[in-house]
Amino acid sequence: MDLLFAKLIVTLRADAEIEDPYSLFSLKSDFAQSFRKAACVAGGRCESCRSAQECPYHATFARELTSDPAALRRHQKPSLPFVFQPPVLPVPCAKGSCVELGLVLFGTANHHLSVYWEALQHLFRHDSSAASWPFSLVKLESAGCSGFRTELAAAAGPFKRDLLTTISFDDLAALNTLNPQRILLRFESHLRIARDGGFLRNFSFSPFIRTLMRRLSSLAYYYGGMMELDFKRLSVQSEAIEVVENCFYWEKWQKGRQFGIVGTGVLSGDLTDFHPALLLGEYLNCGKDAPFGLGRYVLAR
C-alpha cells in the first residue's frame, strides 16, 4: 500500500460554559461554508469560475464520480477527504477550558492544508457569519504516528506549512502490535451503518469491516494511493470472526441528534488479514458521517 495522510490537532478554548457534550459534532454545514470562503477566488460564482477544476473547494466537496466503468463498479461514491475527530465534552465544559479537535487529511487533501487552516480561522472567528461557535482557536499541531507533535501555527502567528508530518501505511504496519487472534474494539463515537432504510442496531464484525473496506478503497482511489483489498475473499472470511465479551449497544442521546452503536467488545478469530483496514480505520472512521466524527474507534494493543 502507498497511502499518506496527516493527523492534525486543533486546540480550542471555550469562550462560554457549554452544556452540549456533542456540540463539536455539528460542524458539517458551517465548515463547508467556511472552507468555500477560504478557497473561493470567484465570489461564490462557481458556474463562471475559470479555476473551478483547480479549486480546493471543488476538489474537496464536489465528490465527482470517475468516468471509468470498472472503477465505478469497484468503488462507492467518494467520501470527503478529511475526518474530524471531535471530543465528547465534559458536562458542563467550563468557560476557559481547552479541548482538542482532531483533523485527519487524506492523500491530496494535504495539498490544501493552508485552506483548511484558513477555514478553521473563519469558523472560530467571532466577527464572522459563523459566530455561533463558542470557541477560539489556540494553536494547530501536526502529530506523527508515535504521537510526537510539531506546532504549525498559533492563533495569530505565522503558518509553518513545511513542518507538516505525514503518516504512511508503512509507518502503521511497522508499529503494528495487534494480536492476530483477539482484539478489543471500542467505539468513541456512534457508529451508523445503513441497513434496509435504517441503521444496523446490533454490532457484528462482517457488516462493519465490509463498510470500512469500501470506504478505504474509495478514499484511496479518488484521493491518491494504492490499496488492493481482496474484497470478496475478506468478506467471506469476515463471517467467521466472532464478537465475544460483547458490550456494544444502540444509544440515542437525550437531544436526539446523536445515535448509533457504541460500547466495547472483543473480536476473536483469524484477524491478521484485517489488520490493514482496522489500523487505517482508527484514523479514518467508519459509517455514515465518518468525516464529521461518527464511527470513530480505537483498538487495544
Secondary structure as UniProt FT lines:
FT   STRAND          4..14
FT   TURN            21..22
FT   HELIX           23..26
FT   HELIX           28..39
FT   TURN            43..44
FT   HELIX           46..48
FT   TURN            50..51
FT   HELIX           52..54
FT   HELIX           56..61
FT   HELIX           69..74
FT   STRAND          82..85
FT   TURN            95..96
FT   STRAND          98..106
FT   HELIX           107..112
FT   HELIX           113..123
FT   TURN            126..127
FT   TURN            129..132
FT   STRAND          135..143
FT   TURN            145..146
FT   STRAND          149..154
FT   TURN            155..156
FT   HELIX           161..163
FT   STRAND          167..168
FT   HELIX           169..174
FT   STRAND          182..191
FT   STRAND          194..195
FT   TURN            196..197
FT   STRAND          198..199
FT   HELIX           205..223
FT   HELIX           231..238
FT   TURN            239..240
FT   STRAND          242..252
FT   TURN            254..255
FT   STRAND          259..268
FT   HELIX           272..274
FT   HELIX           275..284
FT   TURN            288..289
FT   HELIX           290..292
FT   TURN            293..295
FT   STRAND          297..299
//
